[in-house]
Amino acid sequence: MERDEFIERVKSRAALSSGNDAVNATRATLETLAERLGGNDPYNAAIQLPKGIAEYLHHDWETWSGQDDRVSVDEFFDRVSEREGVDRSEAVRHARAVIQVLEEAISPGEMNDIRAQLPEEYDALFEADIQNVGQGA
């Protein structure tokens, strides 16, 4: 998947008005996710993503990766909201759209590795936004 296709899918699924809004939602979600994950999972997912998207999963893994492993899903959504500069309900919708597109862009095995690190409460991150189901590519 190319960068523009990734962004267009996020834009469509999250019902965003511009590509820049989709980029901001993608950046906020993936940066927050990368901080939450430990081990090589952010790196392994990033190498499967297009340039311009992969960078959002890049952190100094020795310093950051997995340090936020006790962050609740509510705090995750709050951090996305703050990074993106939108209210929490919008951030939840946007983050779910980004995760849906991420699931399409990386291998099922890598997505399983990511999900395995997250507690059950994070299932809320992987839920489809009902109003946007069926939209997008």
N, C-alpha and C positions, 0 to 999 in steps of 0.2 A: 504494500500500500504506500502510495506517495504522500508527502506532507499535505498537499492541497486537498487530496481526497479525504485524509484523516480530518482535517479542519472542516471541510464541507459536511462531513457526516456528523460531527459534533454540532455544528451550526444548525443543521436540520433537526436532529434528535432533541436538542435542547431548546428549539424554537428561538434561536438567537437572531438578532437583526443584522449582524455583520460578521465577517470573517475575523475582524479584530476581537470581537466579543468571544468568539469561539477559541481563538488563540489564548486569550486571558483565562478562560475557563479551563482549557487544557493545561496550561502552565500551572495554575493554582492547584488543580487536582493532582497532577503527576508529581509536582514538587512535594506536596503534602504526603502523598503515598510513599515517595522515596524515603522521606524521613521516618516513616513508620516501619519500613521493611528492614530486615537484617540480612546479613550474608551477602551473597552475590546476586540476589534476585533483582534489585534495581538495574544492575549492570546487564544481567542476562536478558531482561526485557528490553532495555535500551538498545542493545545491538540488533534487535529485530525491528526497531522502529526507524522511520525515515529521519534524515538529518533535519533539524528544525523542530522535531518532536522529542527525539531521544535525549537531547540535552536537558530536558526538564526532569529526567530521572537521574541525572548526574549530580552527585554530591561527593564530598570526601567521605567515602564509605567507612573508613576507619574511624572517622570522627562522628559522623551523623547517623549512619545506617543503624536502624534498630533502636536508637536511643529513646524513641518515643513509643516503645512497645506496649506501654500501659495506657496510651491515649484511647479514650472511648470513641465510639463512632460519632457521638454528638460533638465531641471536641474536634474530631477530624473535620466534620462539616463546618464547624465554627472557624477553623483555620482556613479552610477553602474560601469561606465567605469573606474573611478578612483579607486574604491575599488577592481575591478577585475584585473586592470592593462592591459586593452586592449583598442583599439581605440573605438570611440563612435559607429561606425556602427556595430562593433562586439557586443558591449554591448547591443545595441538595439535588435539584433537578439537573443542573449543569454537571455536577460530579458523576451522577449516574449515567448521563449521556457519554461523558468521556470514558468511563469504565466500560460501557458497552462497545465503544469503538476500539478501545484497547484490547478487549477480548477478541475482536475480529482481526486485529493487526499482529498479534503475537501468537505463538503456538499454544495449543491447549495445555501442553505439559507445563509451560512456563506460567500460564495463568493459574493452573492448579498449584504450583509452587507458591505463588503470591497468596492465593486464597488460604493455603495451609498455614501461613504465618498469622493470619488474622483471626481473632476470636469470632464466635458465632454471631455476636451483635453486628459485625461488619457485613452480614448478609444484606442489611439495609442499603449498603452501598451498591450492591449488585442487582438490586431490584429495578425493573424497568419502570419508567414514568408512564403510567397508564395512558395519559392524554396524548403521548407521543409515540405509542407503540404502533409500528407499521409505517411510520414516517421515516424518511431518510433513504439511504442507498440500500 
